[in-house]
C-alpha cells in the first residue's frame, strides 16, 4: 500500500509504501522514472514507467543463511526490487 509520493528531478518520483513479508511490515521507497509516451499502430497511447528499490531481508526476519566452501554466504542481505509497467489509453471507437 502506498503512503506518499514525492517528486524528484527529471519527471521522476519516489513512492513510499508498506511491504509485508511473513507478518512484518516495513516502509519501502521505490524510485519511479518515466519511460516515455508513444502512440501505437492502433492509435492507443502507451506510457511506460520503471520502479526500483532495495530492502534488507533481515528487516523482515529473514535470517537463514549458510557458509559456502569459499568463505561467502549463500544468500545476501540486500534484495533489489525492479518493476516495469506499461499503461495503455485505448483510442476512441470510430463512429460506425
VOVEXDREN-579559 format. One record per residue (C-alpha): residue number from 1; z, y, x; residue in one letter. Coordinates in pm, 1 decimal. Last residue first. Layout:
N
NUM Z Y X A
...
// end
This chain:
96
96 -3746.6 349.2 -1998.1 X
95 -3523.2 614.8 -1847.7 X
94 -3463.7 542.5 -1478.1 X
93 -3120.6 394.4 -1400.5 X
92 -2918.1 625.4 -1178.8 X
91 -2876.1 503.1 -820.7 X
90 -2570.5 295.2 -740.5 X
89 -2301.7 450.6 -520.1 X
88 -2224.2 196.5 -247.5 X
87 -1919.6 179.2 -19.1 X
86 -1923.9 -3.7 313.3 X
85 -1600.0 -100.2 486.5 X
84 -1526.0 -234.6 836.4 X
83 -1164.7 -320.3 921.3 X
82 -1012.3 -391.1 1263.2 X
81 -648.0 -470.9 1335.4 X
80 -523.0 -543.3 1688.5 X
79 -212.7 -757.9 1729.9 X
78 11.8 -692.8 2030.3 X
77 288.4 -946.0 2103.7 X
76 68.2 -1189.9 2294.8 X
75 49.1 -1560.6 2208.1 X
74 16.7 -1848.8 2457.1 X
73 224.1 -1694.6 2734.7 X
72 139.2 -1648.0 3099.0 X
71 268.8 -1840.9 3400.3 X
70 -48.9 -2033.5 3489.8 X
69 92.0 -2353.0 3335.5 X
68 131.6 -2192.9 2992.6 X
67 455.2 -2057.4 2851.9 X
66 542.6 -2084.3 2484.1 X
65 566.9 -1843.0 2193.4 X
64 726.4 -1804.7 1852.8 X
63 861.7 -1454.6 1780.2 X
62 701.6 -1349.0 1453.8 X
61 993.9 -1154.1 1303.9 X
60 773.3 -877.9 1166.0 X
59 844.2 -627.2 1445.5 X
58 776.6 -920.1 1682.3 X
57 409.2 -909.7 1575.7 X
56 366.8 -566.3 1732.5 X
55 101.4 -371.9 1547.1 X
54 -224.6 -202.2 1639.8 X
53 -476.2 -3.4 1439.4 X
52 -839.0 26.6 1343.1 X
51 -1046.9 145.8 1048.6 X
50 -1424.9 177.9 1032.5 X
49 -1603.4 355.8 747.5 X
48 -1950.7 325.0 598.6 X
47 -2132.8 522.3 331.0 X
46 -2419.5 397.6 115.7 X
45 -2615.8 595.9 -143.0 X
44 -2840.6 382.0 -363.8 X
43 -3209.2 471.8 -398.6 X
42 -3336.9 114.5 -377.0 X
41 -3459.3 147.4 -16.1 X
40 -3107.1 259.0 94.5 X
39 -2989.8 619.5 114.4 X
38 -2762.2 678.6 410.9 X
37 -2417.6 822.5 485.5 X
36 -2245.8 779.9 820.2 X
35 -1987.2 569.1 998.1 X
34 -1677.9 769.7 913.9 X
33 -1366.7 701.5 1122.3 X
32 -1033.4 567.5 997.8 X
31 -727.3 543.0 1224.5 X
30 -476.9 297.4 1078.3 X
29 -101.9 359.5 1081.1 X
28 136.1 70.1 997.4 X
27 464.4 117.7 810.5 X
26 674.2 -200.0 815.6 X
25 765.5 -462.8 557.0 X
24 926.2 -798.8 641.1 X
23 900.2 -1078.0 381.9 X
22 675.9 -1304.7 589.7 X
21 435.8 -1019.6 667.3 X
20 438.2 -700.4 461.9 X
19 223.1 -402.2 559.3 X
18 307.8 -57.7 424.4 X
17 69.8 231.1 469.9 X
16 -31.7 517.3 691.8 X
15 -396.8 620.1 672.0 X
14 -515.3 839.2 957.7 X
13 -829.2 1048.8 922.9 X
12 -1165.5 1101.8 1087.1 X
11 -1401.7 1384.7 994.7 X
10 -1435.7 1500.0 1355.1 X
9 -1069.3 1583.1 1413.2 X
8 -790.5 1416.9 1214.8 X
7 -676.1 1448.4 852.4 X
6 -356.9 1266.0 743.1 X
5 -346.7 1019.4 452.1 X
4 -15.5 901.3 308.3 X
3 176.8 602.5 173.8 X
2 -95.3 337.9 146.4 X
1 0.0 0.0 0.0 X
// end
